[in-house]
Amino acid sequence: MVDRKVVVVVAVAVGVVLIGGIAGAMLLGGGGGGDDTEADATDGSDGGGGSAATPTQAQTTAGNGTATNGTATPGETPFPTVTPTSVPTPTGTPTVAPTPTEVPTRTPMLPRRFSEEKIEHELRRMLNDWREDKGLQPFTNANGSLVTQVNRMATNHSVAMSEKGRLVHESNNLSTGERYQAFELAERCKFKKEDAQYIVHPTNDAYQFEVLHRTYAGRNYQDGGETVYHENETAVARDIFEEWTSNYVYKDVLNYPEINRIGIGIELTEDNEVWVTGNICESGKKNK
């Protein structure tokens, strides 16, 4: 038969445990409301007095939604680490570097071929204008047989000078007077100087029958420290004309009032050197 005292003691102990559990739950859970957690009492199985069940500690929900038993786990991040998503850099309108215009390689051009005939024609025109301005008769019959022969003699000398590469009055071992004789022009081209009343003859007064010059066409050259360029036949002819009429020796040759013919021989080389010879003559017929 069970001792009533024992039963009473057990009942009192269970009551104390229940009351303590309820009070603890109220203290931990903030008390009140329908969210109180019930504590389960378990009877001892050995019949020798039971032990009260330990009340379950209220779970605390962390900010990241993970339930903990009131103790934060060391090292845990309260909030999830968010890997930043790389935002693509907005691509603007690409700047296109202008493609440089390729400069074509210029092929050096050879100087154009100038016309010896045009240079001669322009030179004759300038000389005649100059003589007429001085009250002298112009050089006539540029296409006559006499002028053609004097031209041939003058051209022969210009070619010889271009081969020597210098201005000289002697060529092919012949002086100026000897060339007049070789071309049968000495007697035809002599003239009487009116103010002196004597004959001016190529074999005796050779330097009074010939004028020379060297220049360039269509290429740069230095003259007196300046760069000079003759772009056409007229420019070449003007250079020759200015040299002849500014040189006091040559100007006297061209100034004779008695002469009325001039032969002009021009040799234009492949590199556009211009060699020129002028030989005067008097035909015996004066133009009035």
C-alpha positions in Angstrom: 0.0 0.0 0.0 1.4 3.3 -1.0 2.3 5.7 1.7 0.1 8.7 1.4 2.9 10.9 2.6 5.0 10.0 -0.3 2.2 10.7 -2.7 1.7 14.1 -1.1 5.4 15.0 -1.4 5.5 14.0 -5.0 2.5 16.1 -5.9 3.9 19.1 -4.1 7.2 18.7 -6.0 5.5 18.5 -9.3 3.5 21.5 -8.5 6.6 23.5 -7.6 8.2 22.4 -10.9 5.3 23.4 -12.9 5.0 26.8 -11.3 8.7 27.4 -11.7 8.6 26.5 -15.4 5.6 28.8 -16.0 7.3 31.6 -14.2 10.6 31.0 -16.1 8.8 31.0 -19.4 7.1 34.2 -18.6 10.3 35.8 -17.6 12.2 34.6 -20.8 9.4 35.2 -23.2 8.4 38.6 -22.1 5.3 37.2 -20.4 1.7 37.3 -21.5 0.2 36.5 -24.9 -0.5 33.2 -26.5 3.1 32.5 -27.4 4.0 31.0 -24.0 6.0 27.8 -24.3 4.7 24.8 -22.3 7.1 22.8 -20.2 6.6 19.1 -20.2 6.9 17.2 -16.9 8.2 13.7 -17.0 7.6 11.2 -14.4 10.6 9.2 -13.1 10.6 5.7 -14.2 12.5 4.4 -11.3 9.7 5.0 -8.8 12.3 6.5 -6.5 11.5 10.1 -7.0 11.5 11.9 -10.4 13.5 14.7 -11.8 12.0 17.8 -13.2 12.4 18.5 -17.0 14.7 21.4 -17.8 12.6 24.2 -19.5 13.6 24.7 -23.1 15.2 28.1 -23.6 13.2 30.3 -25.9 14.7 30.5 -29.4 15.9 33.9 -30.6 15.6 34.6 -34.2 18.6 36.4 -35.6 18.3 39.2 -38.1 19.3 36.9 -40.9 16.4 34.5 -40.2 18.5 31.9 -38.5 17.1 30.6 -35.2 19.7 30.5 -32.3 19.4 29.4 -28.8 20.1 32.9 -27.5 23.9 32.7 -28.0 25.4 34.2 -31.1 27.8 31.9 -33.0 31.2 33.5 -33.1 32.3 34.6 -36.5 28.9 34.6 -38.1 27.9 37.6 -40.1 24.6 39.0 -39.0 23.7 39.8 -42.6 24.6 37.8 -45.7 27.6 39.1 -47.6 26.4 40.3 -50.9 28.9 40.1 -53.8 28.5 43.3 -55.7 27.5 42.8 -59.2 29.9 44.6 -61.6 28.0 47.3 -63.4 29.2 47.5 -67.0 30.7 50.8 -67.9 28.4 52.5 -70.3 30.0 52.5 -73.7 29.8 55.8 -75.4 30.2 56.5 -79.1 33.7 55.4 -79.8 36.1 58.2 -80.9 37.5 57.2 -84.2 40.9 58.6 -84.9 41.0 60.1 -88.3 43.1 58.1 -90.7 45.9 60.3 -91.9 45.8 60.9 -95.6 48.8 59.2 -97.1 51.1 61.7 -98.9 52.0 60.2 -102.2 55.7 59.9 -102.9 56.4 62.4 -105.6 58.4 61.1 -108.5 61.0 63.6 -109.4 60.2 65.1 -112.7 62.8 66.0 -115.2 62.9 69.6 -116.3 60.6 70.1 -119.2 62.2 70.5 -122.6 62.4 74.2 -123.5 62.3 75.3 -127.1 65.5 76.8 -128.4 63.5 78.4 -131.2 61.2 80.2 -128.8 64.1 81.5 -126.7 65.7 82.9 -129.9 62.5 84.5 -131.0 61.9 86.2 -127.7 65.5 87.3 -127.5 65.4 88.9 -131.0 62.2 90.7 -130.1 63.7 92.2 -126.9 66.9 93.2 -128.7 65.0 94.9 -131.5 62.8 96.8 -129.0 65.9 98.0 -127.2 67.6 99.1 -130.4 64.6 101.0 -131.6 64.3 102.7 -128.3 67.8 104.0 -128.9 67.0 105.1 -132.4 68.9 102.3 -134.0 67.7 100.0 -136.8 66.5 96.6 -135.6 68.1 93.3 -136.6 66.2 92.1 -139.7 65.7 89.1 -141.9 65.9 86.5 -139.1 65.0 83.8 -141.6 67.3 85.1 -144.4 70.1 83.1 -145.9 72.8 85.4 -144.3 71.3 85.2 -140.8 70.8 81.4 -141.2 74.5 81.0 -141.9 75.5 83.3 -139.0 73.1 81.3 -136.7 74.9 78.1 -137.7 78.3 79.5 -136.8 76.9 80.8 -133.5 75.3 77.5 -132.7 78.5 75.6 -133.4 80.3 77.8 -130.9 77.6 77.4 -128.2 77.8 73.6 -128.6 81.6 73.7 -128.1 81.2 75.9 -125.0 78.7 73.4 -123.5 81.1 70.6 -124.1 83.9 72.5 -122.4 81.6 73.7 -119.6 82.8 77.3 -119.7 82.4 80.6 -121.6 85.2 81.1 -124.1 85.7 83.0 -127.4 87.8 80.2 -128.8 86.4 76.9 -129.9 87.7 74.0 -132.0 91.1 75.7 -131.9 89.6 78.7 -133.8 89.3 82.3 -132.5 86.2 84.4 -133.3 87.8 85.9 -136.4 88.9 82.5 -137.6 85.4 81.1 -137.3 84.1 84.0 -139.4 86.6 83.1 -142.0 85.9 79.3 -141.7 82.2 80.0 -142.4 83.0 82.5 -145.2 81.5 85.3 -143.3 84.5 87.6 -142.6 84.2 89.7 -145.7 80.4 89.7 -145.7 80.0 90.8 -142.1 82.7 93.5 -141.9 81.4 97.1 -141.7 82.6 100.6 -142.0 82.4 102.6 -138.7 81.0 105.9 -139.9 82.3 108.2 -137.1 85.8 106.8 -137.3 86.0 106.2 -141.1 87.6 102.7 -140.8 86.6 99.2 -141.4 85.7 97.0 -138.5 86.7 93.5 -139.5 86.2 90.1 -137.6 89.8 89.0 -138.0 91.1 92.3 -136.5 88.4 93.2 -134.0 87.1 89.8 -133.0 85.7 90.9 -129.6 83.5 93.5 -131.4 81.6 90.7 -133.2 80.6 88.3 -130.4 78.6 88.2 -127.2 78.2 85.1 -124.9 76.1 83.9 -122.0 75.3 80.9 -119.9 72.1 80.5 -118.0 69.5 77.8 -117.0 65.9 77.0 -117.9 63.3 75.4 -115.7 65.6 74.8 -112.7 67.0 76.7 -109.8 70.5 78.1 -109.8 72.5 80.6 -107.8 73.3 84.1 -109.2 74.9 86.7 -107.0 73.8 84.8 -103.8 70.2 84.6 -104.9 68.2 81.6 -106.1 66.9 82.2 -109.6 64.4 80.2 -111.6 63.3 80.7 -115.2 59.9 79.1 -115.7 59.5 79.7 -119.5 61.3 80.7 -122.7 60.5 84.4 -122.2 62.2 84.4 -118.8 65.3 82.7 -120.2 65.5 85.2 -123.1 65.1 88.1 -120.7 68.0 86.8 -118.6 70.2 86.7 -121.7 69.0 90.1 -122.9 69.7 91.8 -119.5 73.2 90.2 -119.4 74.1 91.5 -122.8 72.7 95.0 -122.4 74.2 95.5 -118.9 77.7 94.3 -119.7 79.5 97.4 -121.1 81.6 95.3 -123.5 78.7 93.4 -124.9 76.4 96.5 -125.0 78.9 98.2 -127.3 78.9 95.3 -129.7 75.1 95.4 -129.9 75.0 99.2 -130.1 76.7 99.6 -133.5 74.3 101.6 -135.7 75.9 100.1 -138.8 74.9 96.5 -138.2 71.5 95.1 -139.1 72.0 91.3 -138.7 72.6 89.1 -135.7 73.0 85.4 -135.6 71.9 83.7 -132.3 73.0 80.2 -131.5 71.4 78.4 -128.5 72.5 75.1 -127.1 70.1 73.6 -124.5 71.6 70.6 -122.7 69.8 67.7 -121.2 70.0 69.2 -117.7 68.6 72.5 -119.0 71.8 74.5 -119.2 71.5 77.2 -121.8 74.6 78.2 -123.7 74.2 81.1 -126.1 76.3 83.0 -128.6 75.5 86.1 -130.5 77.4 87.1 -133.7 76.7 90.4 -135.5 76.9 91.1 -139.2 76.2 94.0 -141.6 74.5 93.1 -144.9 75.5 96.2 -146.8 71.8 97.2 -147.1 70.6 99.8 -144.6 67.0 100.0 -143.6 65.6 103.5 -143.6 
